[in-house]
């Protein structure tokens, strides 16, 4: 099976058809410094690093580049200050009623094992030099989201499931898929840290796909219809389909009857 890099041109041309407002980004969790990439020269939060790649930068970051304690924590780096892990900080910000509620988020959040990586590589697809662990996609419309999510389940019929919490969204978006092998998506504007930093307009869908789901996703994007005839041709298509299958005509939806 071809690697992501070997299919990079096909990935770019396929995703270009969607005309995404925000560029797709690849990420890799590295046990040593990746060749061909420069270190990040700035300090920022983990979620800001994704944004920095989305605007065209290819780089790798170390733990000392992080300004938000959540990033190193979920990446298996240095522990967060005590006030974070006790839940006092989140409660003081109003995210949850009491520290005990906030502590649950730390206890349940997916995190890389301590000391398991040295750095994280980021790149937009037109500057990619590594095999990604994760593909990060941002959809700016429901039509585009439907295409991307259907491409993940077109042959399997799997259920769509969004997993996240109001805090530590980075754990569910960028760590959970790599540990579980399951893709994930959230609606932007529903994660406190990313909203505070104004990284993506609210109401978009942020989709993260682990490496083992990428070959099937690309294959499905080539094979499946992007526009469903029921939604483009409407009730005429439904009537023809019912006739072909020997089914009783499906009733025209109530709120469409006056338009016929």
C-alpha angles and dihedrals in degrees: 000000000000118000124239091257091051088053095040095114091050091048092051095046092046095049091042087066088065092056092216114199091219120048120247114250133204124213134192131189105222131202089199138016109295115237119243096026130101122225118256109264096200138065118238144135122284092251090049090056089061089051091048089057092046090061091055111279126131115198147120126246132209128206091262090063092066122101096179116070091216093069099060090039096058092038093058095255132120117340119258120252113280094254089062098050095041088056094239094118096051092046091050089054090053095244091127135010099247139004090257090064092048092049089061089063092057093044093051102036117109112244136175115251115270112272094004096125137033100200146347124244122213131185142155111241095256090059099039117141101159139059104258127232090198139022115209117204129179118199119201097193139038091238091058092043091054091053093049095045093045089052088061095053105023095113099027104042089221120167123258110241129177118204123188146112133224090255129035091032087156090066093057097040102042107020106032096061092051094048097042102032088231125121120233140196138189137186109249117240091046098087117078100214097046091044091051090054093046092226101152129014113262117261098037121119118242110202126189121193124190121226096256092058095049100082092053092044092054092046091051092049087058096044108038128077109255092201116047113221092221088063097041101038096029125191095355088064091047091052092050092048093051090049092050091051095044092245129146109262110273109240117254107252112265097244092050096053096087091052093060 
